[in-house]
């Protein structure tokens, strides 16, 4: 006696569901982990360096842009150099780490004034650089 199956074949599009599930999970994983990179919304030409620091989970970013009059930005908001220490004191409760991204064309005196303001606020300072080619 020969047995016959009463099951019907499933269409091929049903096999796409697990694949789409995996793709969406990977997409969500990479989107949620993209905050590990510390970047500012302001573009500057960073100096090159051979050394690198360990990644900081959360840090305030101070950006110094070049130009006729260099400008200082704290977390994408403009701030005067004299007011930088007070602004850092106000946000120091979130995190004490500060990364300074200074353009290559900014005078060294300006970078030094910003560094002194960061240290006067009691924050830990790190200089942002790019890896040498």
Buried (B, 14 or more C-beta within 10 A) or exposed (E): EEEEEEEEEEEEEEEEEEEEEEEEEEEEEEEEEEEEEBEBEBEBBBBEEEEEEEEBEEBBBBBBBBEEEBBBBBBEEEBEBEEBBEBBEEBBEEBBBBBBBBBEEBEEEBBEBBBBBBBEBEBEBBBBBEEEE
